């Protein structure tokens, strides 16, 4: 389990024993439970099993073709949390489309173990990932998934190949850290949002396993979030 302490709320991640608390929100819990004064919200996701290093062989034919082509295209990978400010700058375009506030580097100060990575082509960051690591669960959560797909001047097919290539490279690296599961943070077969539908299609290319997790919010906090979202749209 991961614990993140903020000023007004404590967050747990992958908590297998979520309990009632007015000041704690449990995110991505692996258990389904009725908890008094807490609102349970299902969160479907997709996971990739990393225990066998040949996990790439289970991905779709088209996905493996993209990875193999990306290997020959001169893409370069970089890894390390010094990349976070540049990753968040790239993610800002995605946040705008999704109506999110985005992130600042300080948002990650209380998260105990992060792994960050990026793919570059001719000095330009094509895509990047920030993973939240739970060593107890041997699980990595794709916390930030950034892309320059929104730049009309760039080759979107190249960026798509880079994304799959980076996911494969991340899987190999995470396996070396003892991680057994990559959680792609959200998945559904139906989405009215065209952009999100494309993201889910990207995840489906891994032929991963669908899994249902749960968020548990204190009742007052859940109502507050609903009201705030109504005001902000």
N, C-alpha and C positions, 0 to 999 in steps of 0.2 A: 504494500500500500504506500502511496505517496501522500504527503501532507503539505499543503500550501497555506501559509498564514498571511492573511491580508488584514487591513485595519478593522473592517467591520464584519468579516466573514472568514471562516476557515473552510478550505476545500480539501476533500480527500479524493483520490483517484484509485480506482480498482479496489475499493474497500469491500471485503467479503463479509463484513459484519457491520453494515450501516445501522445507526441507531438514532433515536430522536435527539434533536438538538436545535435550539433556536438560532444558533450562531454557526452552524456547520452545514455545508452542502456536500453531498456525496455524488461525485461524477463518475460515470462509466463503471458503475458497480456490476460485478459479475453475478449477483444474486437478486432474485425477485422476492420482495418482502413487503408486507403491509406494516407501516410505521405510523403511529398516532401523530397527528399534527405535521406530517411530512407528505408532500405530494410526489408520487412516483411517476416519472415520465420515461417511456421506453425509448431506447436509442439503438436502432439497427446499425450494424457496422459490418465490415468485411475484414477477415484476418488471413494472413499468409503464414503458413507453417515453414519455419526456417530450420527445423531440426536436421533435414537432409540438404546438404549443400547443392544438390542438383535440383533445387526447387524451381529453377528457371524452366526445366524440362516440362513442368506441369502447366506453364503459362500457354496462352493460345498461340497458334502457329503465327498469326500476324504480329503478335507482340514479340515473339522470339526473333522474327525477321527484323523488326525495328531495332531490337537490342543489338543484334549482330551487325546491322548496317551502321549503327551509331558507333560501334567499336572501331570501324574503319574510317570514320569521318573526322578524326582529329579532335574530338571532344576531350576536354581535360576536366578532371574532378579535383575539388579541393574540399578539405574537411577540417572542422574546428569551430568553436563557438565565437571566435573573432569575426566570423562571417555574419553573425546575427544582425547587426545594423544594416548591412547591405541586403540581406534577405528580407528584412521588414520593409525596406524601401521598395523592393520589387513587389512585395505582397500588397502594398497600399492600393494598387490598381484593382486587385481582386477584391479587397475589402470594400472599395467604392461600389463595385458592381453588386456585391452581396448586401450592401447596406450596413456594413460593419464599421466599427470605429478604427479597426486595425490595431497594431501593437506599437509599443515603444520598447526599447531594450530593457528598461526598468521593470517591465511586466514579468520578466523571467528571473528576477533576482531571487525569488523565494522558491523556485523550482530546483530541487536538489541535483538532478542529473539530466542534462540535455546533450544531445549529439546533433551537430549541424553539418550540412553538406551542400555542395552546389556543383553544377556543371557549367563550364564556360566554352564559348566558341569565339575565337579571334578576340579574346579579352572581354567578351560580353557575357554576363550571367544569363543563361537561358532558363534555368529552373533551380530550385533549391528546396531543401527540407529542413525542418527542425523537429527532432524526435524527443518525446518525453519518455524517459527510461524508468521502468520499475524492475529493479534487479530481483526482488522477491518473487514477482510473478513471471519473471523472465519475458517481459512484454515491452514492446516499444510502440508508442502512440504517435501517429503522424500529426503533430500539434500544429505545424504550419507547413503549408504546401504552396509555394510561390512559383509563378511562371510569368514569362514575358509574352504569353499568347495575346495579350491585349495590345501589343505594339504592332500596328499594321505594316510597319516597314520590315518586319522580320519574317523568316520562313517558319510558318506554324508547324509544318510537317517535321522540320528539323527539331523544333522545340518539343514536339510530341515524342520523337525518338529519344531525345535527351532525357525526358522524364522517365521513360521506362528504363533507360540505361542507368540512371541514377538510382531508381528504386532497386534494381538488381544489385548494383554496387553497395547500396546501403544494407541490403539483406545479407550480403557476404560479410560486411563489416560488423553488423549487429550480431551475427552468428558468432564471430570471433570474440565478442564480449559476453557470450553465454546466453544471448537472447534467443528465445525459441519461437516467438510470435510477433509478427508485424501487424499492428492494428491500423488500418487505413483511415480510421476516424470517420465513420459514416458511410452508409450505402443503402440505396433503395432502387428497385427496378422501375419505379414510376416517379417522375418529377415533371411538374409543369414548367419549371425553369429550364430553358434551353441550355444555358451555360452549365448549370449543375448536372443536367443529364449527361453532358459530355464528360464531366469529372467522374460520374459514376460508371460510365462506359470505360473510361481509362482504368478504373479500379477493377472492373470485371475482367479485363484482359489478363489478370493474374490467375484467373480461375480459383480465386480464394474461397474460403468458407464463410457463409453468412452467419452472423452471431447477433444475439439480442442482449444489449446491456441496458442499464437503467440509471437515470439521474434521480436523486432524492433531494427535494428542496424543502426547507422550512416553509410552512404554509404562508406566513406573512411575506416572506421573500418571494415566493412564487407569485402571489397577488401583486406585489410591487413591480416585479419584472413584466408581468402581463400589462399592467397599467402604463408603465414606462414605454413598452413597445407600441402600445396603441397611440401614445402621444408622438413618438418619434417616427412611426410608420414602419 
